[in-house]
């Protein structure tokens, strides 16, 4: 029988890539396939995988940092690269699924197991595309690099039994800006404090203005990172990973509409999650 092999190119920012990888690992184990994850650094995430996570403890799963040759063999075909990788990929793989196709296939209940079995296949994705029927703890395969794990533990020691996680997504996310305005978070914080005066908050945001606004109002009830969000530096991405896991260690979370970071943090911690949305 032909040995199945899945090639995955995770796309987008940190949470998007974690979603795609979590799905691909689950799919590879279900179909008894080897999984090769090709990790590209780009403007969305300018950091190596091994600067964020420990190697996966799964013999059939390999993560490789993309080389210059991989740009022509495994990168997603797009206008930026003149769609050149599409030609070798036709020869290398029995089937290819690219990131624009994945959400539509998920909505249509596409059978990814049947697609991957006994083949060599390629998928690029920024979304979660497969969850096994058996018990699967989302993101349990990820172990932050030891120095980051130590930083997470040190900061979370300040949390109380009712520390609520808040993620306010700004910068280039127009939907989050429009649908999850800052005043909704502030209103909910005030409401929570009226119910429980011992409540504290962990605030993660890429808006320095929102950090200043919220801390002016709530003072030392709010914990936050002193670093400015920066997806184009290694330290910025490492700090984002710390924040992701800190949010996951809160008792519950309020996040921004259309933010994979918000949703992923809640899924990692298996904690209640609510997206703040106008009109609700």
Backbone as a ProteinNet text record, in pm:
[ID]
protein_1_A
[PRIMARY]
XXXXXXXXXXXXXXXXXXXXXXXXXXXXXXXXXXXXXXXXXXXXXXXXXXXXXXXXXXXXXXXXXXXXXXXXXXXXXXXXXXXXXXXXXXXXXXXXXXXXXXXXXXXXXXXXXXXXXXXXXXXXXXXXXXXXXXXXXXXXXXXXXXXXXXXXXXXXXXXXXXXXXXXXXXXXXXXXXXXXXXXXXXXXXXXXXXXXXXXXXXXXXXXXXXXXXXXXXXXXXXXXXXXXXXXXXXXXXXXXXXXXXXXXXXXXXXXXXXXXXXXXXXXXXXXXXXXXXXXX
[TERTIARY]
85.2	0	88.4	51	126.4	119.5	234.1	238.5	183.4	83.6	25	119.6	119.1	202.6	127	119.8	53.2	158	154.1	236.4	143.8	178.8	98.7	182.3	126.3	182.2	83.1	115.1	25.8	39.7	-72.7	-77.3	-127.4	-76.7	-129.4	-49.6	-117.8	-54.3	-45.6	-6.2	20.9	-98.8	-213.4	-330.3	-379.8	-377.4	-418.7	-331.4	-202.1	-111.1	-131.5	-152.6	-177.1	-304	-407	-530.3	-505.2	-433.4	-407.9	-322.2	-219.3	-130.4	-204.9	-285.9	-362.1	-450.7	-513.8	-598.9	-517.2	-403.4	-322.5	-264.2	-223	-170.8	-281.2	-399.7	-511.5	-545.1	-543.4	-573.8	-467.5	-341.6	-233.5	-240.6	-275.1	-286.8	-406.8	-514.9	-635	-611.7	-537.8	-515.7	-383.6	-312.8	-183.2	-85.9	-83.5	0.5	120.6	227.5	336.7	294.7	334.6	301.7	429.5	443.2	557.3	501.7	536.2	489.9	600.6	572.7	672	637.6	725.7	702	772.6	694.1	748.1	741.9	850.1	846.4	798.8	712.2	666.4	621.6	560.4	520.3	411.1	339.2	236	290.7	408.2	472.1	619.4	699.8	842.3	924.7	902.2	966.4	970.7	1076.8	1087.9	996.8	957.5	875.5	949	1078.1	1150.9	1185.5	1159.5	1173.5	1046.9	944.3	816.7	782.5	802.3	755.3	867	847.7	933.2	891.6	981.7	943.6	826.5	743.3	631.4	684.1	623	662.5	582.7	583.1	510.2	606	649.4	752.8	718.3	590.3	550.1	526.7	550.9	528.9	661.9	690.1	814	783.3	852.7	842.2	975.4	969.9	1091.6	1078.3	1185.5	1190	1212.2	1130	1134.9	1268.6	1325.1	1448.1	1412.2	1513.8	1488.1	1428.3	1475.6	1420.1	1273.4	1237.5	1098.6	1003.2	1055.4	971	914.1	988.9	944.5	867.2	891.9	828.9	702.3	705.4	598	521.6	565.8	490.7	355.8	260.9	129.3	139.6	85.4	85.2	-1.2	56.4	-16.3	52.5	-10.7	41.7	182.9	208.4	338.7	452.9	430	534.8	502.6	414.3	376	317.7	264.1	200.2	297	426.3	527.3	517.4	494.2	490	380.5	280.2	170.6	221.1	319.2	368.5	436.9	538.9	598.1	500	405.9	310.7	218.2	193.5	113.6	183.9	317.9	395.7	423.9	438.2	477.7	361.9	238.8	127.5	11.8	-56.7	-176.5	-291.2	-291.7	-397.9	-348	-393.2	-356.5	-482.4	-485	-591.8	-526.5	-568.8	-508.9	-601.1	-544.6	-612.7	-749.1	-765.8	-895.7	-1004.5	-965.4	-1062.7	-1109	-1021.5	-1044.9	-1175.1	-1203.3	-1328.3	-1452.6	-1454.5	-1570.2	-1583.9	-1470.4	-1475	-1523.2	-1478.1	-1522.2	-1672.7	-1722.9	-1866.5	-1945.6	-1885.8	-1953	-1929.2	-1873.7	-1849.2	-1762.1	-1660.3	-1565.9	-1499.3	-1477.3	-1416.4	-1264	-1198.5	-1053.5	-981.6	-1039.9	-977.4	-969.3	-1077.5	-1078.4	-983.3	-978.7	-889.1	-743	-704.6	-563.6	-517.4	-607.8	-569.5	-497.1	-383.7	-305.3	-262.6	-235.3	-192.6	-82.4	-20.2	68.1	-4.1	-42.6	-128.8	-67.2	-117.3	-68.6	-188.4	-173.4	-278.5	-215.8	-265.1	-228.7	-354.6	-342.8	-464	-433	-532.6	-526.1	-641	-718.8	-834.1	-823.8	-905.2	-917.2	-1003.9	-949.9	-1023.2	-1059.8	-1006.7	-1039.2	-1034.6	-1137.1	-1140.7	-1184.8	-1110.2	-1146.3	-1272	-1338.6	-1458	-1423	-1303.9	-1259.7	-1216.3	-1194	-1155.9	-1022.8	-1021.9	-902.1	-898	-794.5	-783.4	-715.8	-788.5	-730.9	-603	-500.4	-374.1	-287.6	-325.1	-243.5	-107.5	-95.7	32.1	137.4	95.1	188.4	247.2	379.3	449.9	538.8	505.8	590.7	736.1	825.3	968.8	997.3	1090.7	1107	1117.2	1191.7	1203.7	1069.6	988.8	856.6	761	771	686.7	715.5	843.4	879.6	822.3	823.7	768.6	617.2	550.4	405.8	374.1	445.8	420.5	446.3	552.2	585.3	477	427	325.7	189.1	155.2	22.6	13.2	125.7	123.8	54.2	38.6	-30.9	-181.8	-228.5	-371.4	-442	-565.1	-648.5	-747.5	-838.8	-938.1	-1042.6	-1051.5	-1147.7	-1077.4	-971.6	-904.9	-964.3	-1019.6	-1087.1	-992.3	-984.6	-901.1	-975.2	-905.8	-965.1	-868.9	-920.7	-839.7	-910.4	-845.3	-901	-813.5	-868.8	-795.1	-815.4	-706.4	-714	-625.2	-546.9	-459.6	-533.6	-501.9	-553.6	-681.3	-742.1	-863.1	-986.7	-1035.6	-1145.2	-1273.6	-1300.3	-1422.9	-1421	-1309.1	-1297.6	-1311.8	-1251.4	-1259.3	-1403.6	-1475.6	-1612.5	-1711.5	-1696.8	-1797.1	-1767.6	-1641.8	-1604.5	-1536.8	-1609.4	-1550.1	-1507.4	-1411	-1351.6	-1452.8	-1550.6	-1643.3	-1724.8	-1744.1	-1815.8	-1738.7	-1607.5	-1524	-1525.9	-1515.1	-1514.9	-1646.6	-1757	-1888.2	-1899.1	-1850.4	-1859	-1767	-1651.3	-1560.2	-1624.7	-1688.2	-1755.2	-1867.4	-1942.9	-2052.5	-2000.8	-1890.6	-1832.5	-1782.5	-1721.8	-1671.7	-1784.8	-1899.4	-2014.1	-2062.9	-2048.5	-2090.9	-1987.1	-1860.1	-1751.3	-1633.3	-1614	-1509.6	-1368.8	-1356.9	-1225	-1178.6	-1257.4	-1223.1	-1100	-1011.9	-900.1	-906.8	-825.5	-833.3	-693.3	-679.5	-557.4	-593.5	-531.5	-561.3	-451.9	-489.8	-399.3	-455.4	-376.6	-423.1	-305.3	-329.7	-227.5	-246.9	-328.6	-353.6	-295.2	-191.9	-134	-232.6	-313.2	-413.1	-513.7	-558.7	-653.3	-590.1	-462.6	-393.6	-398.2	-365	-363.2	-504.2	-601.3	-738.7	-792.8	-770.8	-826.8	-752.2	-620.9	-546.7	-569.2	-595.3	-630.2	-758.3	-850.1	-980.4	-981	-905.5	-915	-787.9	-681.7	-561.1	-500.1	-461.8	-388.3	-476.9	-603.8	-688.9	-658.6	-583.3	-554.5	-407	-380.3	-245.2	-231.5	-112.9	-90.9	57.9	91.7	232	284.6	405.7	467.9	521.7	528.7	582.2	474.4	516.1	426.3	413.8	292.2	269	347	414.8	497.3	508.6	437	439.1	560.8	637.9	752.4	884.8	883	1006.9	990.5	1103.2	1100.4	1048.9	1100.1	1057.5	909.2	859.8	718.4	629.5	669.2	590.6	600.4	718.5	734.5	647.5	639.7	554.3	406.9	369.7	231.3	196.5	290.8	265.6	245.9	328	310.8	171.4	129	-3.2	-115.4	-98	-198.9	-221.5	-111.7	-124.3	-167.5	-129.6	-179.5	-330.7	-382.9	-528.6	-593.5	-528.1	-585.6	-591.2	-512.4	-508.2	-602.4	-680	-779.1	-904	-996.9	-1115.4	-1218.4	-1219.6	-1304.9	-1254.4	-1309.4	-1253	-1358.7	-1326.1	-1402.2	-1308.2	-1352.3	-1264.9	-1330.9	-1259.1	-1303.6	-1364.1	-1466.3	-1527	-1422.3	-1429.6	-1343.3	-1195	-1165.4	-1027	-995.4	-909.9	-869.6	-787	-715.9	-634.6	-723.3	-832.9	-927.2	-981.4	-1031.4	-1096.2	-996.9	-875.8	-775.9	-733.1	-714.4	-677.1	-780.3	-908	-1014.5	-1017	-990.6	-990.4	-873	-756.7	-641.2	-672.5	-734.7	-765.7	-896.8	-976.1	-1109.9	-1190.8	-1195.1	-1265	-1380.9	-1480.8	-1593.4	-1544.5	-1605	-1561.6	-1682.5	-1668.8	-1772.7	-1707.2	-1753.4	-1705.9	-1792.7	-1728.3	-1801.6	-1847.5	-1978.3	-2030.7	-2139.6	-2132.9	-2233.7	-2372.4	-2468.4	-2606.7	-2643.9	-2544.2	-2574.6	-2545.8
-120.3	0	124.8	220.6	344.8	422.3	472.1	549.7	689.5	728.6	860.6	966.9	1080.4	1191.7	1321.2	1403.8	1533.4	1642.4	1737.6	1858.2	1973.4	2043	2157.4	2284.4	2389.7	2524.6	2606	2629.6	2712.3	2859	2928.6	3063.4	3162.1	3285.4	3393.1	3415.4	3470	3500.2	3379.8	3403.8	3296.8	3205.2	3260.4	3177.6	3104.2	3170.6	3105.5	2983.9	2998.8	2887.7	2774	2807.9	2703.8	2625.6	2695.2	2628.1	2526.9	2571.7	2484.2	2364.1	2388.4	2279.8	2179.4	2228.3	2138.7	2046.6	2102.2	2022.8	1919.6	1962.5	1873.4	1758.4	1785.7	1678.2	1577.1	1624.9	1534.7	1451.5	1515.1	1445	1340.2	1374.2	1279.7	1156.8	1176.7	1062.5	975.1	1039.7	965.2	880.9	934.9	866.8	790.2	786.3	717.1	771.4	901.7	968.8	1035	1046	1132.5	1276.9	1365.8	1507.8	1588.9	1667.9	1758.3	1901.5	1980.1	2117.9	2210	2285.5	2377.9	2517.7	2571.3	2697.1	2812.2	2902.9	3020.5	3141.6	3215	3344.8	3448.7	3541.8	3649.1	3766.8	3866.3	3986.8	3958.8	3848.4	3812.7	3745.2	3681.4	3614.8	3595.6	3689.4	3690.7	3624.8	3493.7	3422	3273.6	3206	3062.5	2985.4	2868.3	2782.8	2748.6	2712.2	2668.1	2782.2	2906.3	3018.2	3039.2	2961.9	2970.7	2842.6	2729.2	2601.7	2497.8	2402	2283.7	2192.1	2102.6	2007.6	1921.1	1881.8	1793.5	1655.6	1598.9	1466.1	1358.5	1369.9	1275.4	1235.1	1109.4	1068	1095.2	1093.5	1107.2	1253	1347.3	1489.5	1563.9	1635	1711	1854.6	1948.3	2089.6	2131.9	2190.2	2238	2387.2	2458.9	2600.4	2612.3	2688.1	2696.5	2753.6	2689	2736.1	2817.8	2871.5	2945.1	2854.3	2729.6	2634.8	2605.3	2604.9	2577.6	2686	2805.6	2912.3	2874	2797.1	2755.8	2624.2	2540.4	2408.8	2404.9	2475.1	2455.9	2582.8	2697.5	2819	2816.3	2895	2898.8	2974	2918.2	2990.1	3115.6	3229.1	3356.3	3458.4	3574.1	3676.9	3718.4	3721.2	3762.9	3679.3	3549.3	3462	3416.6	3491.5	3465.5	3324.8	3269	3137	3025.7	3052.1	2954.4	2821.7	2819.1	2688.6	2594.8	2646.6	2558.7	2448.9	2478.9	2380.7	2262.1	2282.7	2165.3	2093.6	2166	2101.6	2006.3	2031.4	1938.7	1804.6	1807.7	1686.2	1619.2	1699.4	1645.1	1582.1	1630.5	1590.5	1531.5	1437.4	1380.4	1480.3	1569.3	1669	1786.2	1907.6	2028.8	2106.5	2156.1	2245.1	2371.7	2486.8	2614.4	2690.8	2790.5	2851.4	2911.7	2964.5	3023.1	2917.1	2792.7	2684.9	2624.7	2630.1	2553.5	2591.4	2720.3	2752	2700.2	2709.3	2660.1	2508.5	2437.8	2292.6	2253.2	2325.6	2298	2318.1	2427.6	2455.2	2347.3	2288.5	2184.9	2044.3	2031.4	1900.3	1810.4	1869.6	1793	1683.8	1566.3	1453.1	1460.5	1528	1542.6	1410	1320.1	1189.4	1110.9	1105.1	1032.4	1098.4	1229.5	1304.6	1269.6	1249.4	1231.4	1086	991.3	851.5	799.1	732.6	663.9	757	883.2	979.8	1067.1	1143.4	1252.1	1380.9	1455.4	1571.7	1697.1	1810.7	1941.7	2026.6	2095.8	2188.6	2312	2427.6	2554.8	2606.4	2644.8	2684.2	2783.2	2867.6	2958.4	2931	2825.2	2792.5	2647.8	2616.5	2479.7	2404	2299.4	2230.6	2086.6	2036.3	1898.5	1882.3	1819.2	1780.3	1635	1549.3	1406.4	1380.2	1268.6	1230	1187.5	1128.5	1085.1	1206.2	1182.3	1291.9	1352.9	1481.3	1553.6	1687	1709.5	1834.4	1937.4	2039.9	2137.1	2201.1	2201.1	2271	2207.8	2089.3	2024.3	1981.7	1969.4	1928.9	2038.8	2164.3	2276.4	2295.7	2304.3	2334.2	2456.2	2569.4	2687.8	2659.2	2721.9	2708	2738.7	2666.4	2674.1	2814.1	2903.9	3038.5	3111.7	3084.3	3146.3	3084.1	2952.5	2885.9	2941.3	2968.1	3026	3166	3243.6	3379	3375	3282.3	3266.8	3234.4	3139.4	3099.6	3214.8	3292	3402.9	3509.6	3542.6	3648.6	3602.5	3478.1	3431.2	3417	3418.6	3408.4	3528.6	3636.4	3755.6	3744.9	3647.3	3632.8	3585.3	3632.7	3584.1	3481.7	3441.6	3340.8	3397.4	3531.3	3593.1	3696.1	3651.9	3735.2	3703	3803	3786.7	3830.8	3752.4	3787.4	3875.4	3978.6	4070.3	4081.4	4055.4	4075.6	4173.7	4286.9	4390.8	4398.9	4357	4353.1	4482.6	4542.4	4669.5	4666	4766.1	4786.8	4756.8	4643.9	4621.2	4538.4	4507.8	4425.5	4515.2	4551.3	4647.9	4596.8	4466.3	4410.8	4420.8	4385.7	4395.2	4539	4630.8	4772.6	4821	4783.8	4831.6	4763.8	4632.8	4556.4	4541.2	4558.9	4541.7	4667.8	4779.7	4904.1	4893.5	4975.5	4967.3	4992.5	5078.8	5112.4	4991.6	4891.8	4771.5	4695	4688	4620	4697.6	4828.6	4911.3	4899	4903.6	4889.1	4755.5	4647.8	4515.8	4505.4	4569.6	4570.8	4640.9	4754.7	4827.3	4743.1	4677.9	4592.7	4478.4	4418.8	4307	4351.8	4468.2	4518.9	4553	4595.2	4619.7	4489.1	4378.6	4248.6	4189	4208.4	4146.2	4242.6	4306.3	4408.7	4349.9	4217.1	4152.2	4116.9	4147.7	4112.4	4188.8	4118.2	4181.3	4138.3	4202.9	4179.1	4165.5	4072	4069.7	4122.4	4232.6	4299	4270.9	4213	4193.7	4272.6	4362.6	4443.2	4492.5	4516.2	4575.4	4726	4782.6	4927.2	4989.4	5070.2	5138.9	5240.8	5298.8	5395.1	5328.1	5205.8	5135.5	5094.3	5057.6	5027.6	5148.8	5265.7	5386.2	5420.7	5410.9	5447.3	5358.1	5228.9	5135.2	5140	5152.6	5157.2	5289	5397.8	5523.8	5507.4	5429	5414.4	5308.8	5200.3	5087.5	5063.7	5137.5	5132	4994.3	4958.4	4833.8	4709.7	4725.6	4607.5	4543.1	4612.3	4564.9	4528	4405.9	4361.5	4366.4	4398.7	4402.6	4397.5	4369	4364.7	4505.7	4528.6	4659	4674.5	4563.5	4568.1	4606.9	4680.5	4717.4	4600.5	4574.3	4463.5	4486	4379.8	4391.5	4255	4234.7	4106	4090.2	4196.6	4191.3	4163.3	4140.2	4109.4	3978	3910.1	3783.9	3807	3910.2	3936	3971.5	4041.9	4076.4	3953.9	3857.7	3735.6	3648.1	3641.4	3564.5	3623.6	3755.4	3820.5	3790.2	3783.9	3750	3609.8	3517.3	3381.4	3380.3	3456.9	3468.5	3521.6	3623.9	3682.1	3583	3507	3407	3309.3	3260.1	3162.4	3226.8	3351.4	3419.5	3434.4	3472.5	3480.2	3344.7	3238.8	3104.7	3062.8	3127.5	3092.9	3179.3	3266.3	3343	3256.5	3307.7	3225.4	3228.7	3335.4	3346.6	3462.1	3474.1	3570.2	3650.1	3776.5	3861.6	3900.1	3879.5	3904.4	3987.4	4001.9	4082.9	3996.1	4047.5	3979.5	3957.9	3842.7	3810.3	3810.2	3761.8	3751.7	3607	3544.2	3406.4	3400.1	3507.4	3511.8	3498.7	3574.9	3568.2	3426.7	3369.9	3239.5	3129.2	3137.1	3033.6	3034.1	3151.6	3159.8	3090.4	3114.6	3051.7	2900.6	2855.6	2711.9	2642.6	2706.5	2648.2	2622.4	2722.6	2709.6	2641.2	2613.3	2554	2636.5	2767.9	2859.9	2926.5	2974.6	3043.4	3165.4	3186.1	3294.9	3369.7	3501.6	3585.5	3693.7	3707.5	3815	3938.4	4050.4	4173.4	4227	4248.4	4288.8	4393.9	4495.7	4601.6	4543.9	4596.7	4554.3	4433.5	4376.9	4258.7	4289.1
0	0	0	-79	-88.3	42.2	89.5	211.8	185.7	264.7	248.6	301.3	234.9	280.5	257.3	361.4	354.6	368.5	276.7	288.1	325.2	432.2	476.9	473.3	416.6	429.3	512.1	640.7	722.5	683.3	675.8	619	724.2	718	801.6	927.3	1029	1154.8	1246.5	1369.1	1464.5	1486.6	1522.6	1551.8	1427.9	1312.6	1188.1	1158.4	1177.7	1150	1249.4	1374.4	1474.8	1441.3	1394.1	1354	1242.3	1140.1	1025.7	1065.7	1146.9	1189.3	1276.3	1369.5	1456.4	1372.2	1270.1	1181.3	1104.7	1051.5	968	1049.4	1172.4	1257.7	1286.6	1322.1	1347.8	1223.9	1107.9	983.1	951.8	973.1	943.5	1033.5	1159.6	1251.2	1214.3	1174	1135.6	1010.7	914.9	786.5	781.7	895.6	903.6	798.1	787	687.1	753.4	678.2	720.3	693.8	782.3	765.3	762.1	657.6	644.6	641.6	742.3	753.6	704.1	600.8	544.8	596.7	677	750	678.2	623.2	555.6	647.7	658.3	725.1	625.3	671.4	583.5	668.4	605.5	678.4	781.2	765.1	861.2	985.3	969.2	1081.9	1048.4	1090.8	1056.1	1165.7	1183.2	1293.3	1258.8	1297.9	1276	1371.8	1330.2	1416.8	1545.2	1534.7	1653.7	1749.4	1709.4	1801.5	1884.4	1852.4	1922.6	1998.8	1933.6	1989.3	1993.5	2083.9	2085.2	1969.8	1925.3	1819.4	1864.3	1768.7	1801.1	1840.4	1942.2	1989.2	1914.8	1782.4	1697.4	1584.2	1579.9	1483.4	1337.7	1304	1163.5	1122.2	1213.8	1184.8	1186.4	1079	1064.5	1027.1	1091.3	1054.3	993.8	874.2	809.1	780.8	803	767	616.8	550.4	403.9	356.2	257.2	193.1	68.6	2.7	-121.4	-228.3	-231.9	-328.9	-299.7	-172.4	-134.9	-183.7	-206.3	-260.2	-396	-472	-605.1	-602.9	-498.7	-494.2	-409.2	-294.8	-197.3	-159.4	-204.3	-172.4	-243.5	-190	-255	-387.6	-495.3	-624.1	-613.4	-645.3	-635.8	-724.2	-738.3	-826.8	-787	-656.8	-605.3	-662.4	-680.7	-735.6	-877.8	-944.3	-1083.9	-1101.6	-992.7	-993.8	-1036.7	-1025	-1068.5	-993.9	-861.5	-792.2	-840.3	-906.6	-950.6	-1044.8	-1127.3	-1224	-1156	-1071.1	-1004.5	-912.9	-854.7	-764.7	-838.7	-966	-1046	-1061.3	-1060.8	-1076.5	-941.9	-838	-708.6	-631	-654.3	-569.1	-648.7	-584.2	-644.7	-643.8	-544.4	-534.4	-451.2	-486.9	-413.5	-376.5	-253.2	-208.3	-155.8	-208.3	-168.5	-73.6	-7.2	107.6	75.6	-45.8	-81	-93.1	-120.1	-137.7	-5	95.1	217.6	289.3	315.5	387.1	315.6	183.2	107.7	120.4	119.2	134.1	273.2	374.5	512	524	466.8	470.7	397.8	295.8	218.7	269.9	391.9	454.5	366.7	309.7	227.5	311.1	251.8	321.7	305.5	400.5	393	415.4	493.4	514.9	384.7	314.7	187	87.8	89.9	-0.1	25.6	152.2	187.5	185.5	197.4	211.4	87.6	113.2	9	-103.7	-69.7	-171	-113.1	-201	-160.5	-195.1	-93.3	-114.3	-53.1	-99.3	-55.2	-13.5	100	141.7	204.6	166.3	230.5	298	425.5	497.4	608.3	637.7	752.1	848.4	822.9	907.6	954.2	1053.3	1099.9	999.9	942.4	835.7	869.4	980.7	1017.1	1168	1223.6	1364.2	1370	1436.7	1438.2	1519.1	1488.1	1562.3	1704.1	1720.8	1852.8	1935	2063.2	2152.6	2108	2093	2047.9	2121.4	2199.5	2273.4	2183.4	2140.4	2047	2101.5	2018.8	2043.3	2152.8	2200.3	2303.5	2249.1	2117.3	2057	2065.4	2089	2090.9	2230.7	2237.6	2361.7	2338.5	2402	2383.2	2419.4	2347.2	2370.9	2518.6	2584.1	2730.2	2789.2	2727.2	2783.1	2778.7	2676.2	2667.2	2768.9	2788	2887.6	3027	3055.5	3184.5	3201.6	3093.2	3098.2	3119.7	3054.4	3071.9	3217	3274.8	3413.7	3510.3	3484.9	3574.9	3573.5	3455.2	3446	3496.3	3471	3512.4	3664.1	3733.5	3879.4	3942.8	3866.2	3916.6	3903.3	3828.1	3806.1	3933	3951.4	4059.6	4009.6	4096.8	4058.7	3963.5	3955.1	3863.3	3774.4	3709.4	3609.9	3473.4	3409.6	3280.3	3168.3	3064.7	2950.4	2851.6	2801.5	2703.5	2584.9	2467.1	2346.2	2254.5	2231	2143.9	2020	1907.6	1780.7	1705.8	1661.7	1591.5	1465.4	1441.4	1323.6	1194.5	1126	990.3	985.4	1099.7	1098.9	1102	983.5	972	1035.6	1024.2	1081.2	1233.5	1293	1439.5	1486.8	1415.9	1453	1448.5	1342.7	1324	1418.1	1436.7	1510.2	1659.7	1698.4	1839.5	1892.6	1901	1948.7	2095.6	2132.3	2265.4	2376.6	2351.7	2459.8	2504.9	2416.3	2457	2564.2	2547.2	2646.3	2778.6	2769.9	2891	2965.3	2891.9	2955	3027.5	2964.3	3025.5	3147.3	3141	3256.1	3375.9	3351.2	3459.4	3519	3432.8	3478	3564.8	3522.4	3597	3733.8	3740.1	3867.4	3963.8	3912.4	4000.2	4063	3987.7	4040.9	4133.9	4098.4	4175	4179	4291.3	4303.3	4302.5	4316.5	4315	4173.6	4073.9	3936	3888.3	3817.9	3748.1	3601.4	3518.1	3374.4	3315.2	3220.2	3139	3000.9	2963	2836.2	2733.7	2621.5	2508	2390.4	2335.8	2223.4	2141.6	2013.7	1928.1	1916.8	2006.9	2007.7	2134	2119.3	2234.1	2291	2204.9	2250.5	2343.8	2308.6	2393.8	2526.4	2524.5	2650.5	2743.4	2689.1	2772.5	2821.6	2732.5	2768.5	2879.9	2867.3	2964.4	3096.8	3093.4	3219.1	3293.3	3219.4	3286.7	3368.2	3313.7	3378.4	3489	3470.4	3563.7	3645.2	3614.8	3696.8	3708	3833.9	3854.6	3853.4	3819.9	3797.8	3662.5	3579.3	3443.6	3431.2	3386.7	3352.6	3200.7	3152.5	3007.7	2980	2856.4	2814.9	2793.3	2838.1	2817.5	2675.7	2601.6	2465.8	2365.7	2264.6	2156.3	2059	2013.5	1919.8	1790.3	1743.6	1622.9	1557.4	1446.9	1377.8	1286.6	1270.7	1179.3	1249	1378.8	1450.6	1525.5	1546.4	1620.5	1761.8	1827.5	1965.6	1972.2	1871.7	1869	1858	1775	1758.7	1883	1942.5	2066.2	2177.8	2183.5	2282.8	2255.2	2127.6	2092.6	2140.5	2131.2	2179.8	2331.1	2401.7	2546.6	2578.2	2506.4	2531.5	2500.5	2393.7	2357.5	2471.9	2529.5	2637.3	2768.8	2792.4	2911.6	2905.8	2790.4	2774.8	2800.8	2757	2774.4	2920.9	3005.4	3147.8	3231.7	3169.2	3243.7	3265.7	3347.1	3378.6	3266.3	3188.1	3070.1	2985.6	2864.3	2770.4	2697.6	2674	2583.5	2469.6	2347.7	2234	2126.7	2016.6	1903.8	1794.3	1730.7	1616.4	1507.8	1444.3	1330.4	1368.9	1490.2	1535	1569.4	1490.8	1519.8	1647.5	1679.1	1800.2	1923.6	1927.1	2038.9	2055	1948.1	1953.1	1989.9	1933.4	1959.7	2105.5	2164.3	2305.3	2392.5	2366.5	2444.7	2423.6	2301.1	2272.4	2340.3	2344.6	2411.7	2558.5	2623.4	2764.9	2794.7	2689.4	2706.2	2805.6	2782.7	2872.1	2798.1	2871.3	2805.7	2727.8	2611.3	2524	2469.8	2464.4	2405.7	2320.8	2197.5	2111.2	2135.1	2163.8	2183.6	2047.3	2032.3	1903.5	1919.1	1835.3	1839.5	1817.2	1894.5	1878.8	1959.6	2031.3	2112.9	2258.7
[MASK]
++++++++++++++++++++++++++++++++++++++++++++++++++++++++++++++++++++++++++++++++++++++++++++++++++++++++++++++++++++++++++++++++++++++++++++++++++++++++++++++++++++++++++++++++++++++++++++++++++++++++++++++++++++++++++++++++++++++++++++++++++++++++++++++++++++++++++++++++++++++++

